Amino acid sequence: MNLHHVKYLLIGGGLASSSAAEAIRRLDPQGELMLVGQEPVRPYNRPPLSKAYLRARDRSELFVQPQDWYVSQNIHLRSGIRAASLDTFRHVVALANGEEVSYEKLLIATGMTPRHLTIAGAELPNVNYVRTINDVDRLHNAVDKALAEGLRHDRG
C-alpha cells in the first residue's frame, strides 16, 4: 500500500472542492493540497449541464478553472479515482486503487445523487438523469441517434 501525506485533502470533484482549493491557496500558498474526484475530468459547475451544455454542447463554459491552474497552484488533482473508505482515527482516506492518503484537514464535498422517479415507466432504458458530463454526453448521443434513425416530424 502506498501512503501519501497532504496537509489538505479535498474529496469531491465539484464546485465546492474547487472553491475550497482556491480559498486555501489564498490563505496557505505552500501547504500540500490534493483534490480527489471520481469523474475523469477536472471540477466543473453542474447547473449548466441541464441548460447551456445540453443545448450547445460546449464544455468550455462548465469548468471552474483551466487545467493548468491546478498545476500552477501546486494542487494534486486526482480525477477519475474514487475515495473508497475513511479512517477518521488515523486521518487516512483509502482510494479505490488501493492508495492511502493521510491528511491534516479533510473536506468531503461529494454532492448528491439525483432522486429517481418512482412512477410507472421510470425504469425504461430511455429515461435519463442528468448529474454528470457523461450523462449529458449519453443524452447527446441518444438525440443524435434518434435524429439519424428516426422519422421526420411534419413540422421538422
trRosetta pair geometry for C-beta under 8 A, 3 or more apart (Angstrom, degrees):
i j d omega theta_ij theta_ji phi_ij phi_ji
1 98 6.1 -129 -116 162 77 92
1 99 7.3 145 -167 -122 72 30
1 100 5.6 34 167 -3 116 113
2 98 7.5 82 23 112 86 87
2 99 4.8 -30 69 -123 103 82
2 100 6.9 174 85 31 49 70
3 92 7.6 -48 -134 -129 104 121
3 99 7.9 163 -85 -171 29 67
3 100 4.8 -20 -104 78 73 105
3 101 7.6 161 -157 -91 55 24
3 102 6.2 28 -175 -14 102 105
4 34 7.5 87 118 -55 128 157
4 99 6.8 10 3 176 110 112
4 100 7.3 169 24 92 66 53
4 101 5.1 -23 69 -112 94 74
4 102 7.3 -172 89 25 41 71
5 32 7.4 81 113 80 66 146
5 101 7.5 150 -96 -166 25 59
5 102 4.6 -21 -107 69 78 102
5 103 7.4 175 -156 -75 59 32
6 9 5.3 120 75 -66 123 83
6 32 4.4 -127 -138 116 72 103
6 33 6.3 111 -176 -107 123 15
6 34 4.6 -131 -59 -1 168 106
6 76 7.2 -121 -95 33 139 130
6 101 6.3 -4 11 -176 108 107
6 102 7.5 161 26 84 59 53
6 103 5.5 -14 71 -108 83 76
6 104 7.6 -119 109 11 51 82
7 28 7.4 -111 113 138 148 149
7 31 3.9 -87 68 -174 154 104
7 32 5.0 125 6 52 89 71
7 33 6.7 -42 63 -69 90 61
7 103 7.3 46 146 -158 12 68
7 104 4.8 -23 -151 31 54 124
7 105 6.6 13 154 23 65 95
8 21 7.9 151 122 -110 136 66
8 24 5.5 61 -113 -155 175 158
8 28 7.8 143 -27 77 132 137
8 31 5.9 75 -8 128 106 121
8 32 7.2 -179 30 95 72 50
8 33 4.4 -7 67 -113 111 82
8 34 7.3 173 94 28 64 58
8 103 6.9 34 -156 -155 11 107
8 104 7.2 -41 -62 59 44 90
8 105 5.1 -19 -108 71 68 103
8 106 8.0 164 -159 -84 50 31
8 107 7.5 10 -172 1 92 102
9 33 7.9 -176 -77 -154 32 51
9 34 5.4 -6 -117 64 69 98
9 36 7.2 4 -173 0 89 112
9 93 6.2 178 154 11 152 134
9 101 5.8 137 -115 129 137 125
9 103 3.7 -83 -1 -95 123 142
9 105 7.2 172 26 88 68 52
9 106 5.0 -15 69 -110 100 74
9 107 7.4 -175 94 29 53 65
10 17 4.3 130 159 -150 123 100
10 20 5.7 161 -114 86 134 128
10 21 6.0 -90 -2 -62 162 93
10 33 7.2 20 -4 -175 108 93
10 34 7.0 -170 30 95 73 50
10 35 4.5 -16 70 -111 113 73
10 36 7.0 170 87 22 57 67
10 106 7.9 166 -84 -158 33 49
10 107 4.8 -5 -118 62 72 109
10 109 6.8 -16 -171 25 89 111
11 17 7.3 -138 75 -98 21 133
11 36 5.3 -16 -115 65 62 105
11 83 4.8 -18 -139 -19 125 155
11 93 6.6 -163 -74 -138 129 162
11 106 7.1 12 -4 -171 107 94
11 107 6.8 -171 28 93 69 57
11 108 4.8 -11 64 -116 116 64
11 109 6.8 151 81 32 60 59
11 110 6.2 -23 127 -61 94 94
12 16 6.3 -2 108 71 138 107
12 17 4.5 176 84 -41 87 127
12 36 7.7 52 4 81 29 67
12 37 6.3 17 151 -104 20 80
12 107 7.6 -84 28 120 113 90
12 108 6.6 104 -26 -175 116 44
12 109 3.7 -133 55 84 154 68
12 110 4.4 -135 -92 -79 105 42
12 111 6.3 141 -150 -12 120 82
13 17 6.3 -56 -103 50 18 144
13 35 7.1 107 -105 154 65 102
13 36 7.5 -87 -61 122 88 35
13 37 2.1 68 -65 -135 117 138
13 38 6.4 -135 3 31 123 56
13 39 5.2 -138 78 37 151 97
13 41 7.6 123 159 80 139 62
13 42 7.3 -157 -167 -174 107 28
13 43 5.1 -155 176 -86 63 72
13 79 6.2 83 -118 -117 141 86
14 17 6.0 102 55 18 55 96
14 18 7.0 -112 119 1 32 100
14 37 7.5 146 -25 -122 52 122
14 43 5.6 119 -154 -145 8 96
14 44 7.3 -57 -132 59 56 47
14 46 6.4 -19 -138 -30 117 111
14 109 6.4 -125 54 131 100 105
14 111 5.4 87 -14 -51 154 123
15 18 5.8 -63 -143 44 30 109
15 19 5.9 29 161 -19 68 111
15 43 6.5 150 -71 171 32 115
15 44 7.7 -44 -60 113 77 23
15 45 5.6 52 -72 -102 120 64
15 46 7.2 -106 -14 2 111 86
15 64 5.9 157 -113 -84 66 133
16 19 5.9 -58 -145 39 25 109
16 20 6.2 26 155 -20 62 108
16 107 7.7 -153 138 155 103 126
16 109 3.7 -145 98 -170 128 144
16 111 7.7 174 15 -65 124 79
17 20 5.6 -54 -146 37 31 113
17 21 6.3 35 153 -23 65 103
17 35 5.4 124 157 -145 121 110
17 37 7.1 -174 67 -73 158 104
17 43 6.0 -154 75 -93 100 141
17 107 6.6 160 -110 104 75 123
17 109 4.8 -174 -54 65 82 129
18 21 5.6 -49 -149 32 32 114
18 22 6.6 34 151 -19 63 103
18 35 7.3 61 -83 -145 57 157
18 42 7.9 83 -94 162 126 88
18 43 3.7 -165 -51 94 125 157
18 64 4.2 91 129 92 160 160
18 65 6.2 -168 -166 -4 123 109
19 22 5.6 -51 -150 35 34 114
19 23 6.4 32 152 -16 65 106
19 64 7.4 -109 -51 -162 70 144
20 23 5.7 -56 -147 39 33 110
20 24 6.1 35 154 -21 67 106
20 107 5.4 -108 169 77 169 176
20 109 7.0 173 -7 -16 139 151
21 24 5.7 -52 -144 36 29 112
21 25 6.4 30 156 -20 63 106
21 33 6.1 128 -135 158 90 141
21 35 5.6 -33 -72 -65 138 131
21 70 7.9 -8 151 -115 153 83
21 73 7.2 98 154 121 106 147
21 75 5.5 46 -167 -122 131 149
22 25 5.9 -56 -150 34 28 111
22 26 6.9 30 151 -20 61 102
22 65 7.6 175 -72 -65 113 132
22 73 8.0 -70 -104 -131 55 164
23 26 5.7 -52 -154 30 35 112
23 27 6.6 17 154 -5 66 109
24 27 6.0 -69 -151 47 32 101
24 28 5.7 -40 175 48 73 99
24 31 7.0 -92 168 68 109 123
24 33 6.0 136 111 -103 142 143
25 28 7.1 -78 -115 71 22 57
25 29 5.9 53 -169 -107 66 57
25 33 7.3 -84 -68 4 84 162
25 73 5.0 -40 -115 -162 152 119
25 75 7.4 -66 -68 -58 123 113
26 29 7.8 20 -121 -66 10 80
28 31 4.1 12 144 3 128 119
30 74 8.0 1 -134 77 36 151
32 74 7.8 -87 -119 142 54 108
32 76 7.6 17 -178 -6 87 116
33 73 7.9 -38 62 132 134 100
33 74 7.2 101 39 109 96 77
33 75 5.0 -40 94 -119 110 77
33 76 6.9 176 96 22 52 78
34 75 7.3 149 -105 -174 26 66
34 76 4.1 -25 -110 70 80 112
34 77 8.0 -178 -157 -73 57 21
34 78 6.2 18 -176 -4 102 115
34 101 6.3 -110 74 -157 156 147
35 43 7.2 -59 158 -36 143 120
35 70 7.4 -102 36 -133 129 123
35 75 5.9 19 -1 168 110 114
35 76 7.1 169 24 84 62 58
35 77 5.4 -12 64 -113 104 62
35 78 6.8 178 87 29 50 72
36 78 4.6 -15 -108 73 70 114
36 81 6.0 -71 -158 84 97 100
36 83 5.6 99 112 -55 139 100
36 93 7.6 -162 27 115 159 145
36 95 6.8 -133 -146 -104 144 113
36 101 7.5 -169 -47 19 140 160
37 42 7.7 115 41 -142 150 30
37 43 6.5 -173 -67 -71 156 75
37 77 7.8 -15 16 -169 108 81
37 78 7.1 157 25 89 61 62
37 79 5.0 -12 67 -116 103 69
37 80 7.6 35 91 -12 76 34
37 81 7.7 83 70 51 38 64
38 80 7.4 28 175 -134 31 15
38 81 7.0 -101 -111 86 43 25
38 82 4.5 36 -110 -91 99 80
38 83 7.8 -90 -64 10 92 68
38 110 8.0 52 -7 -141 119 98
39 79 6.3 -38 91 -165 60 99
39 80 6.9 -40 127 -75 26 50
39 132 5.9 -180 -102 -146 130 124
39 133 7.0 102 -169 26 140 104
39 134 7.5 -161 -138 -9 104 110
40 79 5.6 96 -158 140 28 106
40 80 3.9 43 -105 -83 70 103
41 44 6.6 2 116 -18 121 122
41 63 7.8 -111 159 -96 113 104
41 79 6.0 -139 64 -173 10 149
41 133 6.1 16 22 25 150 152
42 63 6.0 47 84 -141 107 113
42 64 7.6 -125 132 41 99 89
42 65 7.0 -94 148 67 135 84
42 67 6.1 -172 -20 -104 151 68
42 70 6.7 -144 -130 -26 130 139
42 77 6.1 -12 -114 -172 94 147
42 79 6.0 -93 -77 -62 45 145
43 63 7.3 103 91 -151 53 68
43 64 4.9 -20 108 20 101 129
43 65 7.2 42 65 23 101 92
44 59 7.9 -62 -122 -169 150 86
44 62 4.1 16 -166 146 125 99
44 63 4.9 -58 -101 -96 90 47
44 64 6.1 -157 -108 -19 30 80
44 133 6.8 58 54 -54 154 117
45 48 5.5 59 101 12 110 105
45 62 5.7 -147 47 -161 79 58
45 63 7.8 -136 5 -69 79 4
45 64 6.4 126 -41 -71 79 80
46 49 5.5 -32 -168 -4 55 121
46 111 7.6 107 -35 -129 156 148
46 131 7.4 -23 -148 -168 125 45
47 50 7.3 -70 -171 37 42 91
47 51 6.7 5 149 9 73 122
48 51 5.2 -83 -142 59 47 100
48 52 4.3 -26 -163 38 102 108
48 53 5.4 93 133 -13 89 97
48 61 6.2 -123 165 113 165 108
48 62 5.7 -149 77 -100 126 76
49 53 5.1 -34 -126 52 38 130
49 54 6.6 67 153 -41 48 93
49 62 7.2 62 -71 -119 71 124
49 130 5.4 169 125 169 117 114
49 131 7.8 8 105 141 165 6
49 132 7.5 -175 -127 144 154 7
49 133 6.8 -125 -115 -86 113 49
49 135 7.4 49 173 71 135 107
49 136 5.2 -145 -170 -47 92 137
50 53 7.9 15 -15 55 18 91
50 54 5.5 19 -152 -24 29 139
50 130 4.7 127 -79 102 99 157
50 136 7.6 -142 -77 -90 48 114
51 54 6.4 106 33 28 7 106
51 55 7.0 -31 159 2 41 110
52 55 6.2 -72 -151 44 26 101
52 56 5.6 -25 176 23 69 118
52 58 7.2 -59 151 56 100 96
52 61 5.9 -56 123 86 147 145
53 56 6.6 -70 -116 57 23 80
53 57 6.7 70 -171 -99 59 23
53 58 6.8 -125 -113 57 63 52
53 59 6.7 53 -125 -93 115 50
53 61 7.4 -156 -67 66 85 103
53 62 5.9 29 -68 -66 133 120
53 133 7.5 -85 167 -123 157 76
53 136 5.6 36 120 159 114 165
54 130 7.2 -33 -77 -119 125 150
54 136 5.6 -116 -88 -141 73 115
54 139 7.0 -21 -133 97 94 139
54 140 7.9 -157 -143 -66 53 89
57 140 6.2 92 -102 -117 113 143
58 61 5.9 57 109 4 103 103
59 62 5.3 -55 -165 22 58 121
59 63 7.1 48 154 -27 84 98
59 133 7.0 41 -120 -139 111 129
60 63 7.0 -56 -160 19 33 104
62 133 7.1 103 150 -91 168 112
63 66 7.1 90 118 -90 133 34
63 67 8.0 -34 -178 -50 156 66
65 69 3.9 -100 168 61 118 152
65 70 6.7 124 103 -44 133 78
66 69 5.0 116 61 -21 72 101
67 70 6.9 -55 -177 23 41 104
67 71 7.6 27 140 -5 67 108
68 71 5.3 -55 -156 41 54 114
68 72 5.8 52 148 -21 80 106
69 72 5.7 -58 -142 41 30 108
69 73 6.0 16 161 -7 67 114
70 73 6.1 -64 -141 47 25 102
70 75 4.5 -91 -158 70 76 107
70 77 4.3 6 175 -33 157 128
71 74 7.6 26 179 -75 32 34
71 75 7.8 -82 -55 47 19 71
78 81 5.2 -44 153 40 104 127
78 95 7.6 -70 148 -117 148 148
81 95 5.3 5 161 -170 120 123
81 96 6.0 -165 -168 38 73 100
81 97 6.0 -51 -136 -11 116 113
82 95 7.0 136 81 -162 43 70
82 96 4.3 51 60 -29 90 130
83 86 7.1 33 158 -61 119 89
83 93 5.2 -37 -147 178 113 123
83 94 7.5 112 -166 76 64 45
83 95 6.0 -58 -107 -106 48 61
83 96 7.5 -90 -63 -29 4 81
83 110 8.0 -113 43 -83 120 125
84 94 5.1 -55 65 102 102 91
84 95 6.2 92 2 178 96 16
84 96 4.7 132 -55 -80 113 60
85 93 7.2 171 88 -156 46 55
85 94 4.6 11 53 45 92 111
86 92 7.7 162 -156 90 45 50
86 93 5.4 -17 -105 -107 70 78
86 94 7.8 -140 -66 20 29 74
86 106 7.9 115 -142 178 122 161
86 108 7.8 -34 -81 -80 153 134
87 90 4.4 10 119 39 122 104
87 91 7.4 -44 96 16 80 15
87 92 4.6 4 55 60 110 91
87 93 7.6 -163 24 -77 70 32
87 94 7.5 62 -10 -20 101 97
88 91 7.0 26 -162 -79 35 47
90 102 7.2 -87 143 -115 88 102
91 102 5.5 63 108 -161 90 82
91 103 5.5 -132 169 62 96 65
91 104 7.1 30 -180 -96 146 25
91 106 7.4 -165 -152 -32 80 122
92 100 5.2 -2 -173 -176 115 111
92 101 6.9 150 -154 76 63 39
92 102 4.9 -35 -94 -94 78 72
92 103 7.6 157 -95 12 31 77
93 100 7.1 158 80 -156 41 61
93 101 5.1 -16 60 61 92 94
93 103 6.8 26 -2 -8 104 121
93 106 7.2 139 -43 -125 122 131
94 98 7.3 -29 -171 -148 98 25
94 99 7.5 156 -157 86 56 41
94 100 5.2 -31 -101 -100 67 79
95 98 7.1 -28 77 41 78 23
95 99 4.6 0 43 64 119 89
95 100 7.3 -159 9 -83 79 28
95 101 6.7 60 -32 -9 105 106
103 106 5.0 102 101 -69 148 89
113 131 7.0 -15 -143 -115 50 154
114 129 4.6 -180 73 -175 149 126
114 130 7.4 100 -65 61 155 45
114 131 5.2 -131 -21 -70 111 110
116 122 6.5 111 164 167 91 129
116 129 6.9 -67 -100 -71 76 143
117 122 3.7 -156 90 -117 105 127
117 127 7.0 -97 33 -176 131 144
118 122 6.5 -52 -87 5 13 165
119 122 5.3 116 57 -40 64 111
121 124 5.2 -17 -170 -14 67 121
121 127 7.1 135 141 -57 77 133
122 127 5.8 166 -160 167 43 175
123 127 7.3 27 4 34 2 137
124 127 5.2 101 66 -15 81 103
126 142 7.0 144 -136 -163 88 143
128 135 6.7 139 179 -176 101 93
128 138 6.8 -179 -130 100 126 109
128 139 5.1 124 159 -87 167 103
128 142 7.2 -155 -54 23 141 156
129 135 6.3 -70 93 -150 60 140
130 135 5.0 162 -126 118 46 131
130 136 5.9 52 -134 -69 102 82
130 139 7.1 -22 -86 -23 97 149
131 135 5.4 101 39 -16 64 154
132 135 4.8 113 54 -3 70 98
132 136 7.5 -138 99 3 46 83
133 136 5.9 -59 -157 39 36 107
133 137 6.2 39 147 -21 69 107
134 137 5.3 -51 -142 37 36 115
134 138 6.4 40 156 -21 66 100
135 138 5.9 -53 -154 33 30 111
135 139 6.6 28 148 -17 62 106
136 139 5.4 -53 -149 38 37 114
136 140 6.3 44 149 -23 67 100
137 140 5.5 -47 -148 33 34 115
137 141 6.5 35 152 -18 63 102
138 141 5.7 -52 -151 36 33 112
138 142 6.4 34 151 -20 65 104
139 142 5.6 -51 -147 35 34 112
139 143 6.4 35 153 -19 65 103
140 143 5.8 -56 -150 36 31 111
140 144 6.3 31 153 -18 66 107
141 144 5.6 -53 -145 38 32 112
141 145 6.2 32 156 -19 65 106
142 145 5.7 -53 -146 37 30 111
142 146 6.3 30 155 -18 64 107
143 146 5.7 -56 -147 38 30 110
143 147 6.3 30 154 -19 65 106
144 147 5.8 -55 -148 36 29 111
144 148 6.3 23 156 -15 64 110
145 148 5.8 -60 -145 40 30 107
145 149 5.9 -4 167 8 68 116
146 149 6.5 -70 -131 53 23 89
146 150 4.6 20 178 -27 67 130
147 150 6.4 -35 -96 33 15 108
152 156 7.3 -32 -173 -128 99 29
153 156 6.2 -22 74 64 94 20
